[in-house]
Amino acid sequence: MFALLVKEELQCWPEQNTRQRSWLTIPEAGECCRYKWMKDALEEGFTKWLDDQMISRSKKANDM
């Protein structure tokens, strides 16, 4: 799992044969975390992005 700020989505990418791409909401990503520290890190990262105004407070961001 990687929390990324996506500006462009390519149809083909170098690792497509070894990695599966899926788009998740913040709560969905949290449910996929194997360990609590992973979920905590995910939530902390998105909180920082919101605080730094790197992402807007949309419906998805409010679901955190």
For each residue, the residues with C-beta under 8 A, 3 or more apart:
1: 29 32 33 38 42
2:
3: 29 42 45 46 49
4:
5: 49 54 55
6: 9
7:
8:
9: 6
10: 13
11:
12: 16
13: 10 16 21
14:
15: 18 19
16: 12 13 19 21
17:
18: 15
19: 15 16
20:
21: 13 16
22:
23:
24: 28 29 32
25: 28 29 60 63
26: 29 30 42 43 46 60 61 63 64
27: 30 31 63 64
28: 24 25 31 32
29: 1 3 24 25 26 32 33 42
30: 26 27 33 39 42 43
31: 27 28
32: 1 24 28 29
33: 1 29 30 36 38 39 42
34: 38
35: 38 39
36: 33 39 40
37: 40 41
38: 1 33 34 35 41 42
39: 30 33 35 36 42 43
40: 36 37 43 44
41: 37 38 44 45
42: 1 3 26 29 30 33 38 39 45 46
43: 26 30 39 40 46 47 64
44: 40 41 47 48
45: 3 41 42 48 49
46: 3 26 42 43 49 50 55 61 64
47: 43 44 50 51 64
48: 44 45 51 52
49: 3 5 45 46 52 54 55
50: 46 47 53 54 55 57 61
51: 47 48
52: 48 49
53: 50 56
54: 5 49 50
55: 5 46 49 50 58 61
56: 53 61
57: 50 61 62
58: 55 61 62
59: 62 63
60: 25 26 63
61: 26 46 50 55 56 57 58 64
62: 57 58 59
63: 25 26 27 59 60
64: 26 27 43 46 47 61
